[in-house]
Amino acid sequence: MADQTQATPARSEADSARQAGPPIKRYARLAPLHKAMIWTSFVVNLVLLIVVIVLAGVLISYHDQSGNILNFAANNVSELQDVVTQLEGATIKTTIPLSQPLSLAGKGIFVPVDQITEVRLTQPVPLVLSGADIDLGGGNRLRADNINLTLPEGTPLQIALKMNIPLDSVTIPVQLDVPVSIPLAETELGPQFRRLGAIVHHLADPFTPLLPMPKTPPDSSTP
């Protein structure tokens, strides 16, 4: 009887265990702080990954463009130095048209005249001759203390001109093109251009060894 009594509870426990089904698996629960740390670490890693990708793209782009940037800087520095050098040695060449009257009044200018010329009388000229000796032709002569004569109009006379003719009333019209050539180095701009050249060289010389300077300076004014 005792054996039967002990077997009965054992069967009942086995039956109840079979009815309860398979055992339920249980997992350890994480604290909220640990979850927050895990999510924060994930977000930080994701942000760092994005930053690395962006930096890699920037470095690749800069590597492709660095050559163009250096050439651009070298060309501009070379052209600036060349412009300053040409300004220091430049010469202003032009033609100035001159058109204005030039008055000789008060200049004390005279024209000396010393020559023998022939003139013709424009009207009759009376003459009074003292101690005249006139050859009448045919061996006849006329001598008198005083003789009154009249030279008719158109009579040619040989005269000796010796005088200074003043030009105070003369005005000369001046019309001509005057060529002008002025070196800038000899003007007031020369020292300023030399100062500008010194400043440009002080700024550019430390960088020229680092730049691929062209052999011939470029000219931006030409297409």
Backbone hydrogen bonds in HBPLUS format (Angstrom, degrees):
<---DONOR---> <-ACCEPTOR-->    atom                        ^
c    i                          cat <-CA-CA->   ^        H-A-AA   ^      H-
h    n   atom  resd res      DA  || num        DHA   H-A  angle D-A-AA Bond
n    s   type  num  typ     dist DA aas  dist angle  dist       angle   num
A0005-THR N   A0001-MET O   2.95 MM   4  6.22 152.6  2.03 148.3 156.0     1
A0006-GLN N   A0002-ALA O   3.05 MM   4  6.34 151.9  2.13 149.5 155.9     2
A0007-ALA N   A0003-ASP O   3.03 MM   4  6.20 150.9  2.11 147.0 155.0     3
A0008-THR N   A0004-GLN O   3.16 MM   4  6.27 145.7  2.28 143.6 150.9     4
A0011-ARG N   A0007-ALA O   3.06 MM   4  6.30 158.4  2.11 154.2 158.9     5
A0012-SER N   A0008-THR O   3.09 MM   4  6.31 161.6  2.12 152.7 158.1     6
A0013-GLU N   A0009-PRO O   3.02 MM   4  6.27 152.2  2.10 148.2 154.6     7
A0014-ALA N   A0010-ALA O   3.10 MM   4  6.36 156.3  2.16 145.6 151.9     8
A0015-ASP N   A0011-ARG O   2.79 MM   4  6.08 162.6  1.82 157.2 161.9     9
A0016-SER N   A0012-SER O   2.97 MM   4  6.15 159.4  2.01 144.2 149.8    10
A0017-ALA N   A0013-GLU O   2.97 MM   4  6.14 148.5  2.07 141.7 150.5    11
A0018-ARG N   A0014-ALA O   2.96 MM   4  6.27 152.7  2.03 149.4 156.1    12
A0019-GLN N   A0015-ASP O   3.01 MM   4  6.26 152.3  2.08 148.0 155.7    13
A0020-ALA N   A0016-SER O   3.01 MM   4  6.18 139.9  2.17 139.3 149.3    14
A0034-HIS N   A0031-ALA O   3.06 MM   3  5.40 122.0  2.41 106.9 120.4    15
A0035-LYS N   A0031-ALA O   3.22 MM   4  6.62 155.4  2.28 152.5 159.6    16
A0036-ALA N   A0032-PRO O   2.96 MM   4  6.20 159.3  2.01 149.8 155.4    17
A0037-MET N   A0033-LEU O   3.00 MM   4  6.24 154.4  2.06 146.3 153.0    18
A0038-ILE N   A0034-HIS O   3.00 MM   4  6.25 154.3  2.06 146.5 153.2    19
A0039-TRP N   A0035-LYS O   2.97 MM   4  6.26 168.6  1.98 157.8 159.7    20
A0040-THR N   A0036-ALA O   2.91 MM   4  6.03 157.3  1.96 146.6 153.7    21
A0041-SER N   A0037-MET O   2.92 MM   4  6.07 160.2  1.96 146.3 151.6    22
A0042-PHE N   A0038-ILE O   3.02 MM   4  6.26 153.1  2.09 145.7 153.3    23
A0043-VAL N   A0039-TRP O   2.92 MM   4  6.20 162.3  1.95 152.4 156.5    24
A0044-VAL N   A0040-THR O   2.87 MM   4  6.08 163.2  1.90 153.9 158.7    25
A0045-ASN N   A0041-SER O   2.98 MM   4  6.10 162.1  2.02 145.9 151.0    26
A0046-LEU N   A0042-PHE O   2.97 MM   4  6.19 151.7  2.05 144.5 152.6    27
A0047-VAL N   A0043-VAL O   2.89 MM   4  6.18 158.9  1.94 151.6 156.9    28
A0048-LEU N   A0044-VAL O   2.90 MM   4  6.13 165.0  1.92 154.1 158.2    29
A0049-LEU N   A0045-ASN O   2.96 MM   4  6.11 151.1  2.04 141.8 149.8    30
A0050-ILE N   A0046-LEU O   3.02 MM   4  6.34 154.3  2.09 146.8 153.2    31
A0051-VAL N   A0047-VAL O   2.90 MM   4  6.20 159.6  1.94 153.1 158.9    32
A0052-VAL N   A0048-LEU O   2.90 MM   4  6.10 160.0  1.94 148.9 154.1    33
A0053-ILE N   A0049-LEU O   3.02 MM   4  6.27 155.9  2.08 145.5 151.8    34
A0054-VAL N   A0050-ILE O   2.91 MM   4  6.20 160.6  1.95 152.0 157.2    35
A0055-LEU N   A0051-VAL O   2.86 MM   4  6.08 167.7  1.88 155.6 158.9    36
A0056-ALA N   A0052-VAL O   2.91 MM   4  6.05 154.9  1.98 144.9 152.1    37
A0057-GLY N   A0053-ILE O   3.02 MM   4  6.31 154.3  2.09 145.4 152.0    38
A0058-VAL N   A0054-VAL O   2.92 MM   4  6.26 156.6  1.98 152.2 158.9    39
A0059-LEU N   A0055-LEU O   2.87 MM   4  6.07 164.2  1.89 154.0 157.8    40
A0060-ILE N   A0056-ALA O   2.97 MM   4  6.15 157.0  2.02 145.9 152.4    41
A0061-SER N   A0057-GLY O   2.93 MM   4  6.14 159.9  1.98 147.0 152.7    42
A0062-TYR N   A0058-VAL O   2.79 MM   4  5.99 160.3  1.83 152.0 157.9    43
A0063-HIS N   A0059-LEU O   2.83 MM   4  5.93 153.5  1.90 143.4 151.0    44
A0064-ASP N   A0060-ILE O   3.07 MM   4  6.33 145.6  2.19 141.1 149.8    45
A0065-GLN N   A0061-SER O   2.98 MM   4  6.22 144.5  2.11 143.1 153.3    46
A0066-SER N   A0062-TYR O   2.65 MM   4  5.50 129.9  1.89 149.6 160.0    47
A0069-ILE N   A0065-GLN O   2.95 MM   4  6.22 157.5  2.00 157.1 164.1    48
A0070-LEU N   A0066-SER O   2.96 MM   4  6.17 164.1  1.99 154.3 157.5    49
A0071-ASN N   A0067-GLY O   3.06 MM   4  6.24 160.7  2.10 147.4 152.8    50
A0072-PHE N   A0068-ASN O   2.88 MM   4  6.01 155.6  1.94 145.7 152.9    51
A0073-ALA N   A0069-ILE O   2.95 MM   4  6.20 163.6  1.98 151.7 155.4    52
A0074-ALA N   A0070-LEU O   2.89 MM   4  6.06 162.7  1.92 149.0 154.3    53
A0075-ASN N   A0071-ASN O   2.93 MM   4  6.05 163.6  1.95 150.6 154.5    54
A0076-ASN N   A0072-PHE O   3.15 MM   4  6.33 162.0  2.18 148.2 152.8    55
A0077-VAL N   A0073-ALA O   2.98 MM   4  6.14 164.1  2.00 154.4 158.8    56
A0078-SER N   A0074-ALA O   2.97 MM   4  6.05 163.7  2.00 149.4 154.3    57
A0079-GLU N   A0075-ASN O   2.95 MM   4  6.09 158.9  2.00 145.6 151.6    58
A0080-LEU N   A0076-ASN O   2.93 MM   4  6.04 157.7  1.98 146.4 152.6    59
A0081-GLN N   A0077-VAL O   3.02 MM   4  6.25 163.4  2.05 151.0 154.8    60
A0082-ASP N   A0078-SER O   3.01 MM   4  6.21 154.4  2.08 144.8 152.2    61
A0083-VAL N   A0079-GLU O   2.85 MM   4  6.08 154.5  1.91 150.8 157.4    62
A0084-VAL N   A0080-LEU O   3.11 MM   4  6.35 164.8  2.13 152.2 155.2    63
A0085-THR N   A0081-GLN O   3.06 MM   4  6.26 159.0  2.11 145.6 151.5    64
A0086-GLN N   A0082-ASP O   2.95 MM   4  6.17 159.2  2.00 149.8 155.1    65
A0087-LEU N   A0083-VAL O   2.93 MM   4  6.15 148.0  2.03 146.5 155.8    66
A0088-GLU N   A0084-VAL O   3.05 MM   4  6.31 153.7  2.12 148.4 154.6    67
A0089-GLY N   A0085-THR O   3.33 MM   4  6.64 141.0  2.49 139.9 149.2    68
A0090-ALA N   A0087-LEU O   3.32 MM   3  4.97 168.9  2.33 100.1 103.1    69
A0184-LEU N   A0090-ALA O   3.00 MM  94  5.83 166.2  2.01 146.3 150.9    70
A0092-ILE N   A0182-ILE O   2.78 MM  90  4.94 164.9  1.80 144.8 139.6    71
A0182-ILE N   A0092-ILE O   2.78 MM  90  4.94 158.2  1.83 141.3 148.0    72
A0094-THR N   A0180-VAL O   3.00 MM  86  5.31 157.7  2.05 145.5 152.1    73
A0180-VAL N   A0094-THR O   2.73 MM  86  5.31 167.2  1.75 167.0 163.1    74
A0096-ILE N   A0178-VAL O   2.85 MM  82  5.08 167.5  1.87 145.7 142.7    75
A0178-VAL N   A0096-ILE O   2.87 MM  82  5.08 177.4  1.87 141.8 140.9    76
A0098-LEU N   A0176-LEU O   2.71 MM  78  5.30 164.6  1.73 162.6 168.2    77
A0176-LEU N   A0098-LEU O   2.84 MM  78  5.30 154.0  1.91 148.6 157.5    78
A0100-GLN N   A0174-VAL O   2.92 MM  74  5.39 145.8  2.04 147.2 157.4    79
A0174-VAL N   A0100-GLN O   3.03 MM  74  5.39 156.1  2.09 130.9 137.3    80
A0102-LEU N   A0172-ILE O   2.65 MM  70  4.92 159.0  1.69 141.5 149.3    81
A0172-ILE N   A0102-LEU O   2.73 MM  70  4.92 162.6  1.76 147.0 141.1    82
A0104-LEU N   A0170-VAL O   3.04 MM  66  5.78 164.0  2.07 171.3 169.9    83
A0107-LYS N   A0104-LEU O   3.19 MM   3  5.42 160.2  2.23 129.0 126.6    84
A0167-LEU N   A0109-ILE O   3.03 MM  58  5.81 152.5  2.10 167.9 160.2    85
A0111-VAL N   A0165-ILE O   2.75 MM  54  4.92 153.6  1.82 133.2 142.0    86
A0165-ILE N   A0111-VAL O   2.82 MM  54  4.92 175.1  1.82 136.9 136.5    87
A0113-VAL N   A0163-MET O   2.63 MM  50  5.20 164.0  1.66 171.9 172.7    88
A0163-MET N   A0113-VAL O   2.73 MM  50  5.20 147.8  1.83 143.6 154.6    89
A0115-GLN N   A0161-LEU O   2.69 MM  46  5.17 146.2  1.80 144.6 156.5    90
A0161-LEU N   A0115-GLN O   2.53 MM  46  5.17 159.6  1.57 172.6 168.7    91
A0117-THR N   A0159-ILE O   2.81 MM  42  5.57 157.9  1.86 165.5 172.0    92
A0159-ILE N   A0117-THR O   2.81 MM  42  5.57 172.1  1.82 176.2 174.5    93
A0119-VAL N   A0157-LEU O   2.80 MM  38  5.31 162.6  1.83 157.5 161.8    94
A0157-LEU N   A0119-VAL O   2.71 MM  38  5.31 158.1  1.76 160.8 165.2    95
A0121-LEU N   A0155-THR O   3.09 MM  34  5.36 155.7  2.15 132.9 139.0    96
A0154-GLY N   A0121-LEU O   2.71 MM  33  4.76 151.1  1.79 126.1 136.2    97
A0125-VAL N   A0151-LEU O   2.81 MM  26  5.00 152.4  1.88 139.7 148.7    98
A0151-LEU N   A0125-VAL O   2.71 MM  26  5.00 165.5  1.73 149.1 144.5    99
A0127-LEU N   A0149-LEU O   2.51 MM  22  4.89 166.4  1.53 149.8 150.6   100
A0149-LEU N   A0127-LEU O   2.71 MM  22  4.89 164.2  1.74 145.8 151.6   101
A0129-LEU N   A0147-ILE O   2.69 MM  18  4.98 170.7  1.70 155.1 156.6   102
A0147-ILE N   A0129-LEU O   2.71 MM  18  4.98 147.5  1.81 141.5 152.2   103
A0131-GLY N   A0145-ASP O   2.49 MM  14  4.21 149.2  1.58 116.8 126.8   104
A0132-ALA N   A0144-ALA O   2.79 MM  12  5.40 121.3  2.14 156.9 168.7   105
A0144-ALA N   A0132-ALA O   3.10 MM  12  5.40 156.2  2.16 141.9 146.6   106
A0134-ILE N   A0142-LEU O   2.68 MM   8  4.92 169.1  1.69 150.0 151.3   107
A0142-LEU N   A0134-ILE O   2.68 MM   8  4.92 156.2  1.74 148.9 156.2   108
A0136-LEU N   A0140-ASN O   2.79 MM   4  5.20 145.0  1.91 138.4 147.0   109
A0140-ASN N   A0137-GLY O   3.24 MM   3  5.46 161.8  2.28 105.8 111.3   110
A0155-THR N   A0152-PRO O   3.34 MM   3  6.00 143.6  2.49 139.3 137.4   111
A0170-VAL N   A0167-LEU O   3.10 MM   3  5.25 164.9  2.12 112.6 115.3   112
A0186-GLU N   A0183-PRO O   3.08 MM   3  5.59 152.3  2.16 111.7 119.4   113
A0187-THR N   A0184-LEU O   3.07 MM   3  5.17 166.1  2.09 109.5 113.2   114
A0190-GLY N   A0187-THR O   3.22 MM   3  5.60 155.5  2.28 108.1 114.8   115
A0193-PHE N   A0189-LEU O   2.99 MM   4  6.25 156.0  2.05 159.4 166.2   116
A0194-ARG N   A0190-GLY O   3.08 MM   4  6.36 152.7  2.15 151.3 159.3   117
A0195-ARG N   A0191-PRO O   2.99 MM   4  6.25 150.4  2.08 143.4 151.1   118
A0196-LEU N   A0192-GLN O   2.94 MM   4  6.22 157.5  2.00 146.3 152.5   119
A0197-GLY N   A0193-PHE O   2.93 MM   4  6.16 156.2  1.99 145.9 152.0   120
A0198-ALA N   A0194-ARG O   3.03 MM   4  6.28 154.0  2.10 143.8 150.3   121
A0199-ILE N   A0195-ARG O   3.03 MM   4  6.32 157.1  2.09 151.5 157.2   122
A0200-VAL N   A0196-LEU O   3.02 MM   4  6.25 164.2  2.04 152.8 156.9   123
A0201-HIS N   A0197-GLY O   3.01 MM   4  6.19 161.7  2.04 149.4 154.2   124
A0202-HIS N   A0198-ALA O   2.99 MM   4  6.15 154.7  2.05 145.2 152.2   125
A0203-LEU N   A0199-ILE O   3.05 MM   4  6.28 149.5  2.14 147.7 155.3   126
A0204-ALA N   A0200-VAL O   2.90 MM   4  6.01 154.3  1.96 149.9 157.3   127
A0205-ASP N   A0201-HIS O   2.90 MM   4  5.49 160.8  1.94 143.1 147.7   128
A0207-PHE N   A0204-ALA O   3.02 MM   3  5.57 142.6  2.16 116.3 126.7   129
A0208-THR N   A0204-ALA O   3.09 MM   4  6.19 137.5  2.27 155.0 167.2   130
A0210-LEU N   A0207-PHE O   2.93 MM   3  5.37 141.3  2.08 112.0 123.5   131
A0211-LEU N   A0208-THR O   3.25 MM   3  5.16 156.6  2.31 101.5 108.5   132
A0213-MET N   A0211-LEU O   2.93 MM   2  5.59 125.8  2.23 110.6  94.6   133
A0222-THR N   A0219-ASP O   3.38 MM   3  5.92 159.1  2.42 110.8 116.0   134
